[in-house]
């Protein structure tokens, strides 16, 4: 199955993850959309790791 995260989202519920790791997202066309989606799915006090 293929999902376009930019247009369809990731399918996860709000505030469902404790941690998210993202790599090389700053090189994409719209990194702010991916960061907003990450904020949506992270639990309060969740952690985001960005590898650039």
C-alpha positions in Angstrom: 0.0 0.0 0.0 1.3 3.5 -0.9 0.2 6.6 1.0 1.0 10.2 0.2 1.6 11.7 3.6 1.4 15.2 2.1 -2.1 14.9 0.7 -3.6 12.1 2.8 -1.9 12.4 6.2 -0.4 9.3 7.9 -3.6 7.7 9.2 -2.6 7.9 12.8 -4.8 9.3 15.6 -4.1 12.5 17.4 -1.6 12.3 20.2 -0.8 8.6 19.8 3.0 8.5 19.7 5.6 9.1 22.4 8.5 9.4 19.9 9.0 10.3 16.2 12.2 10.1 14.3 12.5 11.9 11.0 15.4 11.9 8.6 16.2 14.2 5.7 12.8 15.9 5.8 14.3 19.4 5.4 15.3 18.5 1.8 11.7 17.9 0.8 9.4 20.4 -0.9 7.2 21.0 2.1 8.9 20.1 5.4 6.5 22.3 7.4 3.6 20.0 6.5 5.4 17.0 7.8 6.4 18.8 11.0 2.8 19.9 11.6 1.6 16.3 11.1 4.3 15.1 13.5 3.1 17.7 16.1 -0.5 16.4 15.7 0.4 12.8 16.4 2.9 13.3 19.2 1.6 13.0 22.8 2.0 15.9 25.2 5.6 15.9 26.1 6.4 13.5 23.2 9.8 13.7 21.6 10.8 14.5 18.1 14.3 13.6 16.7 15.2 15.2 13.3 18.3 13.8 11.6 19.6 16.2 9.0 
